[in-house]
């Protein structure tokens, strides 16, 4: 009789633990789905709205390691409305509108991505090939100049993997 009671208590405890474990897993899965959906919605807005992309790039200039949809959320109230920071989940201080307004003019138009801006200012392929030929024959002076120009252009128009 005592063994049957003990066995019953063990089974009830196991079912309670399994039930709790299943509950925790389902809550985590629900939270993860919600978080992924929020990131997807954020990326859709940034890719479809040039103004939202500029705001995202401005935030990224102030805080390079932040990610839209995770550390902050940009929203707009309607199609013609100006995008704004709706949520700020980071420990760093939220940028003020004045800080964003100061940075926005320095950001290239959203329809001009960094690759196109770089392409316009890079040395021509002909010049790069000519410099490579001269390096193979012992003269690297032109290659050094071309590499410096390319580095300068890359610094002027950095990649923005967060808000493309």
C-alpha positions in Angstrom: 0.0 0.0 0.0 2.8 2.4 0.9 4.6 1.5 -2.4 1.5 2.3 -4.4 1.1 5.7 -2.7 4.7 6.5 -3.3 4.5 5.4 -7.0 1.4 7.5 -7.4 3.1 10.6 -5.9 6.1 10.0 -8.2 3.9 9.8 -11.3 1.9 12.9 -10.3 5.2 14.8 -9.6 6.6 13.7 -13.0 3.4 14.8 -14.8 3.5 18.2 -13.0 7.1 18.7 -13.9 6.5 17.7 -17.5 3.4 20.0 -17.6 5.4 22.9 -16.3 8.2 22.2 -18.7 5.8 22.1 -21.7 4.2 25.3 -20.5 7.6 27.1 -20.3 8.6 25.8 -23.7 5.3 26.9 -25.3 5.6 30.4 -23.7 9.2 30.8 -25.0 8.1 29.6 -28.5 5.3 32.2 -28.4 7.6 35.0 -27.3 10.2 34.0 -30.0 7.5 34.0 -32.8 6.3 37.4 -31.6 9.9 38.8 -31.6 10.7 37.4 -35.1 7.4 38.9 -36.4 8.3 42.3 -34.9 11.8 42.2 -36.6 10.2 41.2 -39.9 7.7 44.0 -39.7 10.5 46.4 -38.9 12.6 45.3 -41.8 9.7 45.5 -44.2 9.0 49.1 -43.1 12.7 50.1 -43.4 13.0 48.5 -46.9 9.8 50.1 -48.2 10.0 53.6 -46.7 13.0 55.7 -47.6 12.4 58.1 -44.6 12.3 55.2 -42.2 15.6 53.9 -43.7 17.2 57.3 -43.2 16.1 57.4 -39.5 17.4 53.9 -39.1 20.8 54.9 -40.6 20.9 58.0 -38.4 20.4 55.8 -35.3 23.0 53.4 -36.6 25.5 56.2 -37.0 25.0 57.2 -33.3 24.9 53.6 -32.1 26.6 51.3 -34.7 25.8 48.0 -32.9 22.1 48.4 -32.5 19.6 46.5 -34.6 16.2 47.6 -35.8 13.4 45.5 -34.4 15.6 44.4 -31.5 17.1 47.4 -29.8 14.7 50.0 -31.3 11.5 50.1 -33.3 10.7 52.7 -35.9 7.0 53.2 -36.7 4.8 55.6 -38.7 1.2 56.2 -38.1 0.1 56.3 -41.7 1.5 56.2 -45.3 2.1 60.0 -45.4 3.3 60.3 -41.8 6.9 60.9 -40.7 8.6 57.8 -39.1 9.6 58.0 -35.5 11.2 55.9 -32.8 8.3 54.1 -31.2 10.3 51.8 -28.8 13.7 52.0 -27.3 14.9 48.8 -25.8 18.6 49.5 -25.5 20.6 50.6 -22.4 22.2 53.4 -24.4 20.4 56.7 -24.2 17.6 57.2 -26.8 18.7 59.9 -29.4 16.7 63.1 -29.3 15.0 64.5 -32.3 17.6 67.2 -32.4 20.4 64.6 -32.6 18.6 62.8 -35.4 17.9 66.0 -37.3 21.6 66.9 -37.1 22.6 63.6 -38.6 19.9 63.2 -41.3 21.4 65.7 -43.8 24.7 63.8 -43.8 23.0 60.5 -44.8 22.8 59.9 -48.6 19.4 59.5 -50.1 17.8 56.2 -49.4 17.6 55.3 -53.0 21.3 55.7 -53.5 22.9 52.8 -51.7 26.6 52.7 -50.6 27.6 50.5 -53.6 26.4 52.9 -56.2 28.0 55.9 -54.4 31.3 54.0 -54.1 31.2 52.9 -57.8 31.0 56.5 -58.9 34.2 57.5 -57.1 36.3 54.4 -57.4 39.3 54.6 -59.7 38.4 53.0 -63.1 39.1 49.4 -63.7 41.6 50.4 -66.4 43.6 52.4 -63.8 43.4 49.5 -61.3 44.6 47.0 -63.9 47.4 49.3 -65.0 48.6 49.7 -61.4 48.4 45.9 -60.9 50.6 45.4 -64.0 53.1 47.9 -62.7 53.2 46.1 -59.3 54.1 42.8 -61.0 57.0 44.6 -62.6 58.3 46.2 -59.4 56.6 49.6 -59.2 53.9 49.7 -56.5 53.5 53.5 -56.2 50.3 53.7 -58.3 48.8 50.8 -56.5 49.4 52.5 -53.1 47.7 55.6 -54.4 44.7 53.7 -55.8 44.4 51.7 -52.6 44.4 54.9 -50.6 41.6 56.4 -52.8 39.5 53.2 -52.5 40.0 53.3 -48.7 38.9 56.9 -48.6 35.7 56.2 -50.6 34.9 53.2 -48.5 35.3 55.3 -45.3 33.0 58.0 -46.8 30.3 55.6 -47.8 30.4 52.7 -45.2 28.3 49.7 -45.6 25.2 49.7 -43.5 24.1 46.1 -43.0 21.5 47.1 -40.5 19.4 49.5 -42.6 19.9 48.5 -46.2 
